[in-house]
């Protein structure tokens, strides 16, 4: 089996997108507008950012604990708020928040809004997160381009029709198509 690295490198690829019905959030959309949240699959860089969200959360917790040990609870609360953290955000949840922020196309949301969505509408939050994961698992999609070789794919080669001279594949002259091995 041969991997065509050059063709892969030159392909125009994009992560898949999907619309998710969020009827539970209809009150926060314009009147008459269908409540839809557009999400996309995540790329490799996004996945690293998600992993880093866990580390940031651990660092924020350690910083807050260190400050708190000095009895400066107001400073601790401020640092946690500044970092978008509360006392009980688990590492997995921090990753899900990051995935939702990175995977939301329309509306684009902040970490603060993602956290509020998770608190107020956990089922919608989880549905959006799951769709982002599903799309990520699909991987990128290649944009469909017309064939540039001038010949149709072998499986789509039309049978010659009587009296048809418009089909160049039925001409008897020399062709520039490469030979099939």
JONOR-V890351 format. One record per residue. N is the residue number from 0. RES is the residue in three letters. SS is DSSP state (H for helix, E for strand, - for the rest). PSI is psi as a letter, one per 30 degrees, with the letter a starting at -180 (none if undefined). Layout:
N:RES:SS:PSI
N:RES:SS:PSI
This chain:
0:UNK:-:k
1:UNK:-:k
2:UNK:-:k
3:UNK:-:i
4:UNK:H:e
5:UNK:H:e
6:UNK:H:e
7:UNK:H:e
8:UNK:H:e
9:UNK:H:f
10:UNK:-:k
11:UNK:-:j
12:UNK:E:k
13:UNK:E:k
14:UNK:E:k
15:UNK:-:l
16:UNK:E:l
17:UNK:E:k
18:UNK:E:k
19:UNK:E:k
20:UNK:E:k
21:UNK:-:h
22:UNK:H:e
23:UNK:H:f
24:UNK:H:g
25:UNK:H:e
26:UNK:H:f
27:UNK:H:g
28:UNK:-:l
29:UNK:-:k
30:UNK:-:k
31:UNK:-:f
32:UNK:-:k
33:UNK:-:k
34:UNK:-:j
35:UNK:E:k
36:UNK:E:k
37:UNK:E:k
38:UNK:E:l
39:UNK:E:l
40:UNK:-:l
41:UNK:-:k
42:UNK:-:l
43:UNK:H:e
44:UNK:H:e
45:UNK:H:e
46:UNK:H:e
47:UNK:H:e
48:UNK:H:e
49:UNK:H:e
50:UNK:H:e
51:UNK:H:f
52:UNK:H:e
53:UNK:H:e
54:UNK:H:e
55:UNK:H:e
56:UNK:H:e
57:UNK:H:e
58:UNK:H:e
59:UNK:H:e
60:UNK:H:e
61:UNK:H:e
62:UNK:H:e
63:UNK:H:e
64:UNK:H:e
65:UNK:H:e
66:UNK:H:e
67:UNK:H:e
68:UNK:-:f
69:UNK:-:g
70:UNK:-:g
71:UNK:-:i
72:UNK:H:e
73:UNK:H:e
74:UNK:H:e
75:UNK:H:e
76:UNK:H:e
77:UNK:H:e
78:UNK:H:e
79:UNK:H:e
80:UNK:H:e
81:UNK:H:e
82:UNK:-:g
83:UNK:-:h
84:UNK:-:k
85:UNK:-:l
86:UNK:-:e
87:UNK:-:g
88:UNK:-:j
89:UNK:-:l
90:UNK:H:e
91:UNK:H:e
92:UNK:H:e
93:UNK:H:e
94:UNK:H:e
95:UNK:H:e
96:UNK:H:e
97:UNK:H:e
98:UNK:H:e
99:UNK:H:e
100:UNK:H:e
101:UNK:H:e
102:UNK:H:f
103:UNK:E:k
104:UNK:E:e
105:UNK:E:j
106:UNK:-:k
107:UNK:-:k
108:UNK:-:l
109:UNK:-:l
110:UNK:H:e
111:UNK:H:e
112:UNK:H:e
113:UNK:H:e
114:UNK:H:e
115:UNK:H:e
116:UNK:H:e
117:UNK:H:e
118:UNK:H:e
119:UNK:H:e
120:UNK:-:i
121:UNK:H:e
122:UNK:H:e
123:UNK:H:e
124:UNK:H:e
125:UNK:H:e
126:UNK:H:e
127:UNK:H:e
128:UNK:H:e
129:UNK:H:e
130:UNK:H:e
131:UNK:H:e
132:UNK:H:e
133:UNK:H:e
134:UNK:H:e
135:UNK:H:e
136:UNK:H:f
137:UNK:H:f
138:UNK:-:l
139:UNK:E:l
140:UNK:E:k
141:UNK:E:k
142:UNK:-:k
143:UNK:-:k
144:UNK:-:l
145:UNK:-:k
146:UNK:-:k
147:UNK:-:f
148:UNK:-:f
149:UNK:-:f
150:UNK:-:k
151:UNK:-:l
152:UNK:-:l
153:UNK:H:e
154:UNK:H:f
155:UNK:H:g
156:UNK:-:j
157:UNK:-:k
158:UNK:-:k
159:UNK:-:k
160:UNK:-:k
161:UNK:-:k
162:UNK:-:g
163:UNK:-:j
164:UNK:-:f
165:UNK:-:f
166:UNK:-:j
167:UNK:H:f
168:UNK:H:f
169:UNK:H:g
170:UNK:-:l
171:UNK:-:f
172:UNK:-:l
173:UNK:-:k
174:UNK:-:l
175:UNK:-:g
176:UNK:-:k
177:UNK:-:l
178:UNK:-:k
179:UNK:-:k
180:UNK:-:none
